[in-house]
């Protein structure tokens, strides 16, 4: 498998994780939000933009 295909697969998986996290966001408490923030920061370098747009901080 080429590097390009691997990167595409990683991006698709990351996008699926984002959508799953965003759908759960309405039902969580403050401590779980902190866990989501930590997970987002581990997943991508652009996490700060997502955190701001999802209004987690």
QUITA-V438608 format. One record per run of one state. SS is the DSSP state (A for helix, B for strand, O for the rest). FROM is the first residue (numbers start at 0). TO is the last residue. If there is no record, write none. Layout:
ss: <SS	SS>
from: <FROM	FROM>
to: <TO	TO>
This chain:
ss: <O	A	O	A	O	A	O>
from: <0	2	27	29	43	46	53>
to: <1	26	28	42	45	52	56>
